[in-house]
Amino acid sequence: MARRDHLITSVLVLGLAVGGTTTAWLAMPMSDQTGRVVQAASMSSPPAPAHESLVLSTTQVDASGDHTTLERTVPQDPASEHAAPESLDAELVLDAKPPQAAEEAEETEETEETESDPPLRFDDVDIEYIEGTRPWVIHRILRVETLEQVAHRYDATPQAVRNWNGLAPDATPPAGLRVKLKAKRVPPTRKRVGYTVKPGDTWWSIGTAHGIDSRDLRTANWTAPNRLAGGERITLWIDPVVHHWIHEGESATEAEGGAVGIRRGAVGVGPPWEGRLINGVRIPEGAGWRRKMMPSSYGTTHAVTNLVKALQKFHAEGGYERDVLLGSMSWPHGGPMKGHRSHQTGRDLDIWLPLLARYPSWTKLEPRRIDYEALWKLVAALLDTGEVEMLFLDHELQRRLHKAATKLGVDRATLREVIQWPRGATAHAGSMRHESGHEDHIHVRFRCGPHETECAAGRAPGRDGG
């Protein structure tokens, strides 16, 4: 990660619309850690009419003398769920244009490009996580973004963003529209890059190398031919966080827990029941497991890596002599899957329940034929990764699993933390929840990875499992 020891942020309060005072903060060092935490700074001001606002300007200057200006606007609207409160903490408004270029912002975004030769390096590759009061962020929608993507990017809901900006539920905001939203995280905005096609390049190879969905890349360059030729010029819209992850830092083996051969750059967009998968990676072959649904065995780098880690542990320590049978995860590009409510973002996987050794492998799965001790050991291996968000299993099978885990000596506190039973099937308790239709398999949902800037957590009652 590039260090930012010399990065200085100077914040200037331009003033209140009526009767304000001018204040300045200078020489505030920025953290060089990957996950910077930002706390909104408290600020007081004289009362102002509802239509007035406070404007701040932040200029970042690095060692090379490059300037990036961030505008901060504090609306003085009455507080409500969908409007800025009357008294706000300092609010961050992102706009990667210097003040003098404000009038030419539209033209600048369409014409200026960063060249991809030599290999790209971005200075800003950190995600800022907000503690305390959420700041208002102004985001300009790019031609390759949807409103839903923008909402998830800042950890907000699409419905809230529509409400905050007076947009109808079915409205499609045009490119260039500036929307305001309350942010819980603030990643750097996408960068427009010019790319010269090399011999042998395909839409897929270029996309995976830069963290872009090949279909999005094709759409953004709709005038280019289907079969690319060397020397052709195309435009890339790159997420700096994902691009940096693909090309910089530790090797995938070191950074992702030792799973060899899993390509970086596969990320989910949106929640599991309404999203997609960008550049999905297929679950690899391995000793101790078998893929039963090959066309839908794709996931995010983070999910697949942690799945492999858990399967390897279970195979080495679980004492189960048969292969674990893996069902559907996601399509290569994610999206809706027939027979499933979720499985759209590469983080959900169905795993067939293990059979007792005395039954042939082709035996129909029934509750009395399941090896619950082996199932508990598999669940424990998955949870040991620390990256499982939720598990779904029939409530009656949870009772049998609880009994088997108790026999293995698992303490009551752990059982209560993991298994919903003996609490009711609708209780919001335990990592494992009841979901109808999960009598022959367990549904595992992994967390969003640290580099997935548009991934949304999946905990919505009635929409989670399946």
DRENDO-1510 file (C-alpha; in Angstrom, 1 decimal, always signed):
<recs>
REC; n; res; u; v; w
REC; 1; MET; +0.0; +0.0; +0.0 .
REC; 2; ALA; +1.4; +3.4; -1.0 .
REC; 3; ARG; +2.3; +5.5; +2.1 .
REC; 4; ARG; +0.8; +8.9; +2.5 .
REC; 5; ASP; +3.2; +10.4; +5.1 .
REC; 6; HIS; +3.4; +13.6; +3.2 .
REC; 7; LEU; -0.3; +14.0; +2.5 .
REC; 8; ILE; -1.7; +17.1; +4.2 .
REC; 9; THR; -5.3; +18.0; +4.3 .
REC; 10; SER; -6.3; +21.7; +4.7 .
REC; 11; VAL; -9.9; +22.4; +5.4 .
REC; 12; LEU; -11.3; +25.8; +4.8 .
REC; 13; VAL; -14.7; +26.9; +5.9 .
REC; 14; LEU; -15.9; +29.2; +3.1 .
REC; 15; GLY; -18.6; +30.7; +5.3 .
REC; 16; LEU; -22.3; +30.6; +6.1 .
REC; 17; ALA; -24.8; +31.9; +3.6 .
REC; 18; VAL; -25.8; +34.6; +6.1 .
REC; 19; GLY; -23.9; +35.9; +9.0 .
REC; 20; GLY; -21.4; +33.1; +9.4 .
REC; 21; THR; -17.8; +33.2; +10.7 .
REC; 22; THR; -14.7; +31.9; +8.9 .
REC; 23; THR; -12.6; +29.2; +10.4 .
REC; 24; ALA; -9.7; +27.1; +9.1 .
REC; 25; TRP; -8.1; +23.8; +10.1 .
REC; 26; LEU; -4.6; +23.1; +8.7 .
REC; 27; ALA; -1.9; +20.4; +8.6 .
REC; 28; MET; -4.1; +17.3; +9.5 .
REC; 29; PRO; -2.1; +14.1; +8.7 .
REC; 30; MET; -4.0; +11.3; +7.0 .
REC; 31; SER; -3.7; +7.7; +8.0 .
REC; 32; ASP; -1.8; +5.4; +5.6 .
REC; 33; GLN; -3.8; +2.3; +6.7 .
REC; 34; THR; -6.0; +0.4; +4.2 .
REC; 35; GLY; -9.1; +0.9; +6.3 .
REC; 36; ARG; -9.0; +4.5; +7.5 .
REC; 37; VAL; -11.7; +5.4; +10.1 .
REC; 38; VAL; -13.2; +8.8; +9.8 .
REC; 39; GLN; -15.1; +10.5; +12.6 .
REC; 40; ALA; -17.3; +13.4; +11.7 .
REC; 41; ALA; -15.9; +16.6; +13.4 .
REC; 42; SER; -18.4; +18.5; +15.6 .
REC; 43; MET; -19.1; +22.0; +14.4 .
REC; 44; SER; -21.5; +24.7; +15.7 .
REC; 45; SER; -22.8; +27.7; +13.8 .
REC; 46; PRO; -25.3; +30.6; +14.2 .
REC; 47; PRO; -28.9; +29.6; +13.4 .
REC; 48; ALA; -29.7; +29.9; +9.7 .
REC; 49; PRO; -32.9; +29.8; +7.6 .
REC; 50; ALA; -33.9; +26.4; +6.3 .
REC; 51; HIS; -32.8; +27.2; +2.8 .
REC; 52; GLU; -29.2; +28.2; +3.7 .
REC; 53; SER; -26.2; +25.9; +3.8 .
REC; 54; LEU; -22.6; +25.8; +4.9 .
REC; 55; VAL; -19.9; +25.0; +2.4 .
REC; 56; LEU; -16.4; +23.6; +3.2 .
REC; 57; SER; -13.5; +22.9; +0.8 .
REC; 58; THR; -10.8; +20.3; +1.5 .
REC; 59; THR; -7.6; +20.3; -0.5 .
REC; 60; GLN; -5.3; +17.3; -0.4 .
REC; 61; VAL; -1.7; +17.9; -1.5 .
REC; 62; ASP; +0.7; +15.0; -1.9 .
REC; 63; ALA; +4.5; +15.0; -2.2 .
REC; 64; SER; +4.5; +15.5; -5.9 .
REC; 65; GLY; +2.4; +18.6; -5.6 .
REC; 66; ASP; -0.8; +17.1; -7.0 .
REC; 67; HIS; -4.0; +18.7; -5.7 .
REC; 68; THR; -7.4; +17.0; -5.1 .
REC; 69; THR; -10.3; +19.1; -3.8 .
REC; 70; LEU; -13.1; +17.8; -1.8 .
REC; 71; GLU; -16.1; +20.0; -1.2 .
REC; 72; ARG; -18.1; +19.8; +2.0 .
REC; 73; THR; -21.7; +21.1; +2.1 .
REC; 74; VAL; -23.8; +21.2; +5.3 .
REC; 75; PRO; -27.5; +21.7; +4.5 .
REC; 76; GLN; -29.4; +23.5; +7.3 .
REC; 77; ASP; -32.7; +21.6; +6.6 .
REC; 78; PRO; -34.9; +20.4; +9.4 .
REC; 79; ALA; -34.0; +17.0; +10.7 .
REC; 80; SER; -35.9; +14.0; +9.3 .
REC; 81; GLU; -35.3; +10.5; +8.2 .
REC; 82; HIS; -34.7; +11.6; +4.6 .
REC; 83; ALA; -33.2; +15.1; +5.1 .
REC; 84; ALA; -30.2; +16.7; +6.7 .
REC; 85; PRO; -30.8; +17.6; +10.4 .
REC; 86; GLU; -30.7; +21.3; +11.5 .
REC; 87; SER; -27.4; +20.9; +13.4 .
REC; 88; LEU; -25.0; +18.6; +11.6 .
REC; 89; ASP; -21.4; +17.4; +12.1 .
REC; 90; ALA; -19.0; +18.3; +9.4 .
REC; 91; GLU; -20.3; +16.6; +6.2 .
REC; 92; LEU; -18.2; +15.2; +3.5 .
REC; 93; VAL; -19.0; +15.9; -0.1 .
REC; 94; LEU; -16.8; +14.2; -2.7 .
REC; 95; ASP; -16.0; +15.9; -5.9 .
REC; 96; ALA; -12.6; +15.1; -7.5 .
REC; 97; LYS; -12.4; +18.4; -9.4 .
REC; 98; PRO; -10.5; +21.5; -8.3 .
REC; 99; PRO; -12.8; +24.6; -7.7 .
REC; 100; GLN; -11.5; +26.4; -10.8 .
REC; 101; ALA; -12.7; +23.5; -12.9 .
REC; 102; ALA; -16.2; +23.3; -11.5 .
REC; 103; GLU; -17.8; +24.9; -14.5 .
REC; 104; GLU; -16.1; +22.4; -16.8 .
REC; 105; ALA; -16.8; +19.3; -14.7 .
REC; 106; GLU; -19.0; +17.6; -17.3 .
REC; 107; GLU; -16.6; +18.1; -20.2 .
REC; 108; THR; -13.6; +17.1; -18.1 .
REC; 109; GLU; -15.0; +13.7; -17.1 .
REC; 110; GLU; -15.8; +12.9; -20.7 .
REC; 111; THR; -12.5; +13.9; -22.2 .
REC; 112; GLU; -9.6; +13.4; -19.7 .
REC; 113; GLU; -8.2; +9.9; -19.3 .
REC; 114; THR; -5.4; +8.4; -17.4 .
REC; 115; GLU; -3.2; +6.2; -19.6 .
REC; 116; SER; -2.9; +2.5; -18.6 .
REC; 117; ASP; +0.7; +2.3; -20.1 .
REC; 118; PRO; +2.9; +2.1; -18.0 .
REC; 119; PRO; +0.9; -0.1; -15.5 .
REC; 120; LEU; -1.6; +1.8; -13.5 .
REC; 121; ARG; -1.0; +2.9; -9.9 .
REC; 122; PHE; -3.6; +4.8; -7.9 .
REC; 123; ASP; -2.7; +7.0; -5.0 .
REC; 124; ASP; -6.1; +6.7; -3.3 .
REC; 125; VAL; -7.0; +3.1; -2.7 .
REC; 126; ASP; -8.4; +3.3; +0.9 .
REC; 127; ILE; -11.9; +2.8; +2.1 .
REC; 128; GLU; -12.9; +5.3; +4.8 .
REC; 129; TYR; -15.2; +3.9; +7.5 .
REC; 130; ILE; -17.4; +6.3; +9.3 .
REC; 131; GLU; -17.8; +6.3; +13.1 .
REC; 132; GLY; -20.6; +8.2; +14.7 .
REC; 133; THR; -22.9; +10.4; +12.8 .
REC; 134; ARG; -23.1; +9.6; +9.1 .
REC; 135; PRO; -22.0; +12.5; +6.9 .
REC; 136; TRP; -23.8; +13.6; +3.8 .
REC; 137; VAL; -21.9; +12.6; +0.7 .
REC; 138; ILE; -22.5; +14.0; -2.8 .
REC; 139; HIS; -21.8; +11.5; -5.5 .
REC; 140; ARG; -21.9; +12.1; -9.3 .
REC; 141; ILE; -23.4; +9.1; -11.0 .
REC; 142; LEU; -21.1; +7.8; -13.8 .
REC; 143; ARG; -22.3; +6.4; -17.1 .
REC; 144; VAL; -21.3; +2.9; -15.9 .
REC; 145; GLU; -23.1; +3.1; -12.5 .
REC; 146; THR; -26.6; +2.5; -11.4 .
REC; 147; LEU; -28.3; +4.2; -8.5 .
REC; 148; GLU; -28.3; +0.8; -6.7 .
REC; 149; GLN; -24.5; +0.5; -7.1 .
REC; 150; VAL; -24.0; +4.0; -5.7 .
REC; 151; ALA; -26.2; +3.3; -2.7 .
REC; 152; HIS; -24.3; +0.1; -1.9 .
REC; 153; ARG; -21.0; +1.8; -2.4 .
REC; 154; TYR; -21.7; +4.0; +0.5 .
REC; 155; ASP; -23.5; +1.3; +2.6 .
REC; 156; ALA; -26.9; +2.9; +2.1 .
REC; 157; THR; -30.1; +1.4; +0.8 .
REC; 158; PRO; -31.3; +2.3; -2.7 .
REC; 159; GLN; -34.8; +3.3; -1.3 .
REC; 160; ALA; -33.2; +5.7; +1.1 .
REC; 161; VAL; -31.1; +7.3; -1.6 .
REC; 162; ARG; -34.3; +7.7; -3.8 .
REC; 163; ASN; -36.1; +9.3; -0.8 .
REC; 164; TRP; -33.2; +11.7; +0.0 .
REC; 165; ASN; -33.2; +12.9; -3.6 .
REC; 166; GLY; -36.9; +12.9; -4.4 .
REC; 167; LEU; -36.6; +10.2; -7.0 .
REC; 168; ALA; -39.5; +7.9; -8.0 .
REC; 169; PRO; -39.1; +4.2; -7.2 .
REC; 170; ASP; -38.9; +3.4; -10.9 .
REC; 171; ALA; -36.8; +6.4; -12.0 .
REC; 172; THR; -33.4; +5.8; -13.7 .
REC; 173; PRO; -31.1; +8.7; -12.8 .
REC; 174; PRO; -29.1; +10.0; -15.8 .
REC; 175; ALA; -25.3; +9.9; -15.9 .
REC; 176; GLY; -23.9; +13.1; -14.4 .
REC; 177; LEU; -26.7; +13.5; -11.8 .
REC; 178; ARG; -25.4; +14.4; -8.4 .
REC; 179; VAL; -27.1; +12.6; -5.5 .
REC; 180; LYS; -26.8; +13.1; -1.8 .
REC; 181; LEU; -26.7; +10.3; +0.7 .
REC; 182; LYS; -25.7; +9.5; +4.2 .
REC; 183; ALA; -22.5; +7.4; +4.0 .
REC; 184; LYS; -21.3; +4.6; +6.4 .
REC; 185; ARG; -18.2; +4.0; +4.2 .
REC; 186; VAL; -16.5; +6.2; +1.6 .
REC; 187; PRO; -14.4; +4.4; -1.0 .
REC; 188; PRO; -12.6; +6.4; -3.8 .
REC; 189; THR; -14.6; +7.0; -6.9 .
REC; 190; ARG; -14.1; +5.2; -10.2 .
REC; 191; LYS; -11.4; +6.5; -12.5 .
REC; 192; ARG; -11.6; +6.8; -16.3 .
REC; 193; VAL; -8.6; +5.2; -18.0 .
REC; 194; GLY; -7.6; +4.9; -21.7 .
REC; 195; TYR; -6.4; +1.5; -22.7 .
REC; 196; THR; -4.6; +0.3; -25.8 .
REC; 197; VAL; -5.6; -3.2; -26.8 .
REC; 198; LYS; -2.7; -5.7; -27.0 .
REC; 199; PRO; -2.6; -8.8; -29.3 .
REC; 200; GLY; -4.5; -11.6; -27.7 .
REC; 201; ASP; -6.6; -9.4; -25.5 .
REC; 202; THR; -10.3; -10.2; -25.1 .
REC; 203; TRP; -13.1; -8.4; -23.3 .
REC; 204; TRP; -12.9; -11.0; -20.5 .
REC; 205; SER; -9.1; -10.8; -20.1 .
REC; 206; ILE; -9.1; -7.0; -19.9 .
REC; 207; GLY; -12.0; -7.0; -17.5 .
REC; 208; THR; -10.5; -9.6; -15.1 .
REC; 209; ALA; -7.1; -7.8; -15.2 .
REC; 210; HIS; -8.7; -4.5; -14.1 .
REC; 211; GLY; -11.6; -5.6; -11.9 .
REC; 212; ILE; -14.4; -4.8; -14.4 .
REC; 213; ASP; -17.2; -7.0; -15.5 .
REC; 214; SER; -16.7; -7.9; -19.2 .
REC; 215; ARG; -20.3; -7.0; -20.0 .
REC; 216; ASP; -20.0; -3.6; -18.4 .
REC; 217; LEU; -16.7; -3.1; -20.3 .
REC; 218; ARG; -18.4; -4.0; -23.6 .
REC; 219; THR; -21.4; -1.7; -22.9 .
REC; 220; ALA; -19.1; +1.2; -22.1 .
REC; 221; ASN; -17.3; +0.7; -25.5 .
REC; 222; TRP; -20.3; -0.2; -27.6 .
REC; 223; THR; -18.8; +1.2; -30.8 .
REC; 224; ALA; -15.8; -1.2; -30.6 .
REC; 225; PRO; -15.9; -4.5; -32.5 .
REC; 226; ASN; -16.8; -7.8; -30.7 .
REC; 227; ARG; -13.4; -9.2; -31.6 .
REC; 228; LEU; -10.8; -6.8; -30.4 .
REC; 229; ALA; -7.7; -6.1; -32.5 .
REC; 230; GLY; -4.2; -5.0; -31.3 .
REC; 231; GLY; -3.8; -1.2; -31.2 .
REC; 232; GLU; -7.5; -0.5; -30.7 .
REC; 233; ARG; -8.3; +2.2; -28.1 .
REC; 234; ILE; -11.0; +1.5; -25.4 .
REC; 235; THR; -12.1; +3.2; -22.2 .
REC; 236; LEU; -12.0; +1.5; -18.8 .
REC; 237; TRP; -13.8; +2.7; -15.7 .
REC; 238; ILE; -11.7; +1.3; -12.8 .
REC; 239; ASP; -12.5; +0.9; -9.1 .
REC; 240; PRO; -9.1; +1.8; -7.5 .
REC; 241; VAL; -9.7; -0.4; -4.5 .
REC; 242; VAL; -10.4; -3.6; -6.6 .
REC; 243; HIS; -7.6; -2.8; -9.1 .
REC; 244; HIS; -5.0; -2.3; -6.3 .
REC; 245; TRP; -6.1; -5.5; -4.7 .
REC; 246; ILE; -5.6; -7.4; -7.9 .
REC; 247; HIS; -2.1; -6.0; -8.7 .
REC; 248; GLU; -0.5; -5.0; -5.4 .
REC; 249; GLY; +0.4; -6.3; -2.0 .
REC; 250; GLU; +0.7; -9.8; -0.8 .
REC; 251; SER; +0.2; -12.8; -3.1 .
REC; 252; ALA; -3.2; -14.3; -3.2 .
REC; 253; THR; -1.9; -17.3; -1.3 .
REC; 254; GLU; -0.5; -15.2; +1.6 .
REC; 255; ALA; -3.4; -12.8; +1.7 .
REC; 256; GLU; -6.3; -15.2; +1.4 .
REC; 257; GLY; -5.4; -18.0; +3.7 .
REC; 258; GLY; -3.3; -20.4; +1.6 .
REC; 259; ALA; -5.9; -21.3; -1.1 .
REC; 260; VAL; -3.8; -21.8; -4.2 .
REC; 261; GLY; -5.1; -20.9; -7.7 .
REC; 262; ILE; -8.0; -18.7; -6.8 .
REC; 263; ARG; -7.9; -15.6; -8.9 .
REC; 264; ARG; -8.3; -12.2; -7.3 .
REC; 265; GLY; -10.9; -9.6; -8.5 .
REC; 266; ALA; -14.2; -11.6; -8.2 .
REC; 267; VAL; -16.5; -9.3; -6.2 .
REC; 268; GLY; -20.2; -9.2; -5.4 .
REC; 269; VAL; -22.5; -6.2; -6.0 .
REC; 270; GLY; -25.6; -5.6; -3.9 .
REC; 271; PRO; -27.4; -8.0; -1.5 .
REC; 272; PRO; -27.6; -11.8; -2.1 .
REC; 273; TRP; -31.2; -11.6; -3.3 .
REC; 274; GLU; -30.8; -8.6; -5.6 .
REC; 275; GLY; -27.4; -8.3; -7.0 .
REC; 276; ARG; -24.7; -9.7; -9.3 .
REC; 277; LEU; -21.2; -11.2; -9.4 .
REC; 278; ILE; -18.3; -9.5; -11.2 .
REC; 279; ASN; -15.7; -11.9; -12.8 .
REC; 280; GLY; -16.8; -14.9; -10.7 .
REC; 281; VAL; -14.2; -17.6; -9.8 .
REC; 282; ARG; -15.1; -21.2; -10.0 .
REC; 283; ILE; -14.8; -23.4; -6.9 .
REC; 284; PRO; -11.7; -25.4; -7.6 .
REC; 285; GLU; -11.3; -29.2; -7.5 .
REC; 286; GLY; -10.0; -30.6; -4.3 .
REC; 287; ALA; -9.5; -33.7; -2.1 .
REC; 288; GLY; -12.6; -34.2; +0.0 .
REC; 289; TRP; -15.3; -32.4; -2.0 .
REC; 290; ARG; -17.1; -32.6; -5.3 .
REC; 291; ARG; -19.0; -30.0; -7.3 .
REC; 292; LYS; -22.4; -31.2; -8.4 .
REC; 293; MET; -23.6; -28.1; -10.2 .
REC; 294; MET; -20.7; -27.0; -12.3 .
REC; 295; PRO; -22.4; -24.2; -14.3 .
REC; 296; SER; -23.4; -22.5; -11.1 .
REC; 297; SER; -20.3; -23.1; -9.0 .
REC; 298; TYR; -18.9; -19.6; -9.2 .
REC; 299; GLY; -18.4; -17.1; -6.3 .
REC; 300; THR; -16.4; -14.2; -5.1 .
REC; 301; THR; -12.7; -14.6; -4.4 .
REC; 302; HIS; -13.3; -14.0; -0.7 .
REC; 303; ALA; -16.1; -16.6; -0.4 .
REC; 304; VAL; -14.4; -19.3; -2.5 .
REC; 305; THR; -11.1; -18.9; -0.7 .
REC; 306; ASN; -12.7; -19.3; +2.7 .
REC; 307; LEU; -14.9; -22.2; +1.5 .
REC; 308; VAL; -11.8; -24.0; +0.3 .
REC; 309; LYS; -10.0; -23.3; +3.6 .
REC; 310; ALA; -13.0; -24.8; +5.5 .
REC; 311; LEU; -13.2; -27.8; +3.3 .
REC; 312; GLN; -9.5; -28.5; +3.6 .
REC; 313; LYS; -9.8; -28.4; +7.4 .
REC; 314; PHE; -12.8; -30.6; +7.5 .
REC; 315; HIS; -11.2; -33.2; +5.2 .
REC; 316; ALA; -8.0; -33.2; +7.3 .
REC; 317; GLU; -9.7; -33.3; +10.7 .
REC; 318; GLY; -13.4; -34.3; +10.4 .
REC; 319; GLY; -12.9; -38.0; +10.0 .
REC; 320; TYR; -15.6; -38.1; +7.2 .
REC; 321; GLU; -14.4; -40.5; +4.5 .
REC; 322; ARG; -16.7; -39.5; +1.7 .
REC; 323; ASP; -16.6; -36.4; -0.5 .
REC; 324; VAL; -18.7; -33.4; +0.6 .
REC; 325; LEU; -21.1; -32.7; -2.2 .
REC; 326; LEU; -21.4; -29.0; -3.2 .
REC; 327; GLY; -24.5; -27.6; -4.9 .
REC; 328; SER; -25.2; -24.2; -6.5 .
REC; 329; MET; -23.3; -21.0; -5.6 .
REC; 330; SER; -23.8; -18.5; -8.4 .
REC; 331; TRP; -23.6; -18.1; -12.2 .
REC; 332; PRO; -20.4; -16.6; -13.6 .
REC; 333; HIS; -22.0; -13.2; -13.7 .
REC; 334; GLY; -24.4; -13.8; -10.8 .
REC; 335; GLY; -28.0; -12.6; -10.9 .
REC; 336; PRO; -31.3; -14.5; -10.5 .
REC; 337; MET; -31.1; -18.3; -10.3 .
REC; 338; LYS; -34.3; -20.4; -10.8 .
REC; 339; GLY; -35.4; -22.1; -7.6 .
REC; 340; HIS; -33.4; -19.7; -5.4 .
REC; 341; ARG; -34.2; -16.3; -3.8 .
REC; 342; SER; -30.6; -15.6; -3.1 .
REC; 343; HIS; -27.4; -16.9; -4.7 .
REC; 344; GLN; -27.0; -13.8; -6.8 .
REC; 345; THR; -23.7; -12.3; -5.6 .
REC; 346; GLY; -21.4; -15.3; -5.3 .
REC; 347; ARG; -21.5; -15.6; -1.5 .
REC; 348; ASP; -24.2; -18.3; -1.0 .
REC; 349; LEU; -23.6; -22.0; -1.3 .
REC; 350; ASP; -25.7; -25.1; -0.8 .
REC; 351; ILE; -23.9; -28.1; +0.7 .
REC; 352; TRP; -25.6; -31.6; +0.7 .
REC; 353; LEU; -25.8; -33.0; +4.2 .
REC; 354; PRO; -23.4; -35.9; +5.0 .
REC; 355; LEU; -24.7; -39.4; +5.0 .
REC; 356; LEU; -24.0; -42.0; +7.7 .
REC; 357; ALA; -21.3; -44.4; +6.5 .
REC; 358; ARG; -23.7; -47.4; +6.5 .
REC; 359; TYR; -25.8; -45.9; +3.7 .
REC; 360; PRO; -24.7; -46.1; +0.0 .
REC; 361; SER; -23.9; -42.7; -1.6 .
REC; 362; TRP; -26.9; -42.9; -3.8 .
REC; 363; THR; -29.4; -43.2; -0.8 .
REC; 364; LYS; -32.1; -40.6; -0.6 .
REC; 365; LEU; -31.3; -38.1; +2.2 .
REC; 366; GLU; -33.7; -38.3; +5.1 .
REC; 367; PRO; -33.3; -37.0; +8.7 .
REC; 368; ARG; -32.5; -40.4; +10.2 .
REC; 369; ARG; -29.7; -41.1; +7.6 .
REC; 370; ILE; -27.7; -37.9; +8.2 .
REC; 371; ASP; -24.4; -38.0; +10.0 .
REC; 372; TYR; -25.0; -35.1; +12.4 .
REC; 373; GLU; -21.6; -35.4; +14.1 .
REC; 374; ALA; -19.9; -34.9; +10.7 .
REC; 375; LEU; -22.3; -32.1; +10.0 .
REC; 376; TRP; -21.3; -30.3; +13.2 .
REC; 377; LYS; -17.6; -30.6; +12.4 .
REC; 378; LEU; -18.3; -29.2; +8.9 .
REC; 379; VAL; -20.2; -26.3; +10.4 .
REC; 380; ALA; -17.4; -25.7; +12.9 .
REC; 381; ALA; -14.8; -25.6; +10.1 .
REC; 382; LEU; -16.9; -23.1; +8.2 .
REC; 383; LEU; -17.4; -20.9; +11.3 .
REC; 384; ASP; -13.7; -21.1; +12.2 .
REC; 385; THR; -12.9; -19.0; +9.1 .
REC; 386; GLY; -14.6; -16.1; +10.8 .
REC; 387; GLU; -16.2; -15.2; +7.4 .
REC; 388; VAL; -19.6; -16.9; +7.6 .
REC; 389; GLU; -22.4; -14.4; +7.8 .
REC; 390; MET; -25.4; -16.9; +8.2 .
REC; 391; LEU; -26.3; -20.6; +7.9 .
REC; 392; PHE; -29.8; -21.9; +7.0 .
REC; 393; LEU; -31.0; -25.4; +8.1 .
REC; 394; ASP; -34.4; -26.9; +8.8 .
REC; 395; HIS; -35.5; -26.3; +12.5 .
REC; 396; GLU; -36.1; -30.0; +13.2 .
REC; 397; LEU; -32.6; -30.9; +11.8 .
REC; 398; GLN; -31.2; -28.2; +14.0 .
REC; 399; ARG; -32.5; -30.1; +17.0 .
REC; 400; ARG; -30.8; -33.3; +15.9 .
REC; 401; LEU; -27.6; -31.3; +15.2 .
REC; 402; HIS; -27.7; -29.8; +18.7 .
REC; 403; LYS; -28.0; -33.3; +20.2 .
REC; 404; ALA; -25.0; -34.6; +18.2 .
REC; 405; ALA; -22.9; -31.5; +19.1 .
REC; 406; THR; -23.7; -32.0; +22.8 .
REC; 407; LYS; -22.5; -35.6; +22.5 .
REC; 408; LEU; -19.3; -34.4; +21.1 .
REC; 409; GLY; -18.7; -32.2; +24.1 .
REC; 410; VAL; -19.5; -28.8; +22.6 .
REC; 411; ASP; -20.3; -26.3; +25.4 .
REC; 412; ARG; -23.8; -24.7; +25.8 .
REC; 413; ALA; -22.6; -21.2; +25.2 .
REC; 414; THR; -21.2; -22.2; +21.8 .
REC; 415; LEU; -24.4; -24.1; +20.9 .
REC; 416; ARG; -26.5; -21.1; +21.9 .
REC; 417; GLU; -24.4; -18.8; +19.8 .
REC; 418; VAL; -24.5; -21.0; +16.7 .
REC; 419; ILE; -27.8; -22.9; +16.6 .
REC; 420; GLN; -31.3; -21.3; +16.7 .
REC; 421; TRP; -32.9; -24.3; +18.3 .
REC; 422; PRO; -34.3; -24.7; +21.0 .
REC; 423; ARG; -35.6; -21.2; +20.4 .
REC; 424; GLY; -38.4; -21.0; +17.9 .
REC; 425; ALA; -38.1; -21.3; +14.2 .
REC; 426; THR; -38.8; -17.5; +13.8 .
REC; 427; ALA; -36.4; -16.4; +16.5 .
REC; 428; HIS; -33.7; -13.9; +15.5 .
REC; 429; ALA; -31.0; -15.8; +17.3 .
REC; 430; GLY; -28.0; -17.9; +16.4 .
REC; 431; SER; -25.8; -18.0; +13.3 .
REC; 432; MET; -28.0; -20.8; +12.0 .
REC; 433; ARG; -31.6; -20.0; +11.1 .
REC; 434; HIS; -34.6; -22.1; +10.0 .
REC; 435; GLU; -35.6; -21.9; +6.4 .
REC; 436; SER; -38.1; -24.1; +4.7 .
REC; 437; GLY; -36.8; -26.4; +2.0 .
REC; 438; HIS; -33.5; -27.0; +3.8 .
REC; 439; GLU; -34.0; -30.6; +4.8 .
REC; 440; ASP; -31.4; -32.2; +2.6 .
REC; 441; HIS; -28.8; -29.4; +2.5 .
REC; 442; ILE; -27.3; -26.6; +4.5 .
REC; 443; HIS; -27.1; -23.1; +3.0 .
REC; 444; VAL; -23.9; -21.1; +3.8 .
REC; 445; ARG; -23.6; -17.4; +3.3 .
REC; 446; PHE; -20.2; -15.8; +3.4 .
REC; 447; ARG; -19.4; -12.2; +4.4 .
REC; 448; CYS; -18.5; -9.4; +2.0 .
REC; 449; GLY; -14.7; -9.3; +1.4 .
REC; 450; PRO; -12.7; -6.3; +2.5 .
REC; 451; HIS; -12.2; -5.2; -1.1 .
REC; 452; GLU; -15.8; -5.5; -2.3 .
REC; 453; THR; -16.8; -1.8; -2.4 .
REC; 454; GLU; -20.4; -2.4; -3.6 .
REC; 455; CYS; -21.3; -5.6; -1.7 .
REC; 456; ALA; -24.2; -5.4; +0.7 .
REC; 457; ALA; -24.7; -7.6; +3.8 .
REC; 458; GLY; -27.5; -10.1; +3.6 .
REC; 459; ARG; -29.8; -10.2; +6.6 .
REC; 460; ALA; -33.4; -9.5; +5.4 .
REC; 461; PRO; -36.2; -11.6; +7.1 .
REC; 462; GLY; -38.1; -13.6; +4.5 .
REC; 463; ARG; -35.6; -13.0; +1.7 .
REC; 464; ASP; -32.5; -14.6; +3.0 .
REC; 465; GLY; -32.5; -18.3; +2.4 .
REC; 466; GLY; -33.2; -20.4; -0.7 .
</recs>
